[in-house]
Amino acid sequence: QVQPVESGGGLVQAGGSLRLSCIASGRPFPNYVMGWFRQAPGKEREFVAAISWSGDRIYYADSVKGRFTISRDNAKDTVYLQMNSLKPEDTAVYSCAVDGEFGSDYYYPTFWGRGIQVNVSS
């Protein structure tokens, strides 16, 4: 069983940066996709970013394009989310997603992390 574990969340002022990490403990299937979702208070969970095994396919939500960067280290089964120019509206619980199916406008993960809180103060 794969269990993604997130780290790196916390409190930051608007305009600041944070870097989230997620390790996919267990043994994911080969060539698995990894990504991030988030859920703000009172809102539905939304897609943030996803990256293919080789990194040749990367997709972002429009709301984070140009500010967030997703990357991965396959030797460590780890995915990163570098978040720059953070805004108060980025405040949410960020969850790591592993494996599943994804394309340019969809991502249906197989495994989910428990989530980590990111708070951006104004």
N, C-alpha and C positions, 0 to 999 in steps of 0.2 A: 504494500500500500504506500502510495506517494503522499507525503505530508509536507506541503510548502510551509516555510517559516519565514515571516517577515521581520525586518529590523530597520532601524534608522529613523523612525518617526519622531515627532516631538513638536515643540512650539517654536515658531519663527515669526519675525516681523514681516510685514508686507514688503516685497522687494527682495527678500532674502532667498536662500537656497537650502535645500535638503536633498540627501541622497538616500533612497530606499534600496534595500537589498532583500533578496528572497532566495533561500536555498531549498531546492526540491529534494528533501531527504527521501530515501527509498530508491527505487530503481525505475525511473520513468522509461517509457518506451523510446526506442531510437527516434531521432529526428523530431522530437516533440517541440511544440510551440510553447512560449512562455509570455505572460503578459500581466497587466494590471487593470483593476477596476477600482472604483471608489463609490462610496455612498455617503452623501451629506445628510445631516439631520432632517428628517421629514421628507426626504427625496428618495427616488428609486436608485438602485445601483446603476452606475453607468460605466461604459467602457472608457479606458484611458489610453492604453497603448498595448501593442503586441509585436512580437518579433519571432521570426522563423528560426529553425535550428541553425541555418547557415548565416542568418542575418541578411539574406537577400530580399526578404520581405519584411517591411516595418510599416505599421499603421498607427496613426494617432487620432484621437478625438480632435475635432476642430478647436475645441476650447483650450487645448494645451499645445497645439502646434507652435513651434518656434520657441517654446519655453521649456518643455520637457524633452528629455532624451532617454530612450530605452536602449539598453545594451545587455549582453550576456557573456558569461564565461562558461563554456561547455565543460571544460575540465573540472570546474567546481560545481556544476549543476546550479548555477546562480544567475539570476537576472537582476539588473539594476534599473532604477528610475531616477535620473538626475533631474531635479525640479528647480528651475531658476525663475527669477522674477515672480515669486509666489504672490498670490492675491488672496484676500480674505475668502473669496468664493471657492478657493481650492481646499478649504477646510473640509475634511471628510475622513472616514475610515478607508484606508487603502488596502485592498486585498490582492494578493498574488494569485495568479491562475496558471495552471500547468496542463499541457497536453490539450487534446480536443481538436475541434475543427475551426479554422479561421480563414477569412478572406478579407477583401478590401473594405467590406462594410458589415462584417459580422465576426463574432468569436464566441464559441460555445465550449467553455473549458470542461475538462474532466475532473480536475482536482482544484481545490480552493484552500488558500491559507486562511487563518483565523482573522486576519486583518490587523492593521496598526493605525493608530490615530495620528493625524497630521492637523495641527492647528496653526492658522495664519492670522496673526493679530493686525489690526489696522493702525 
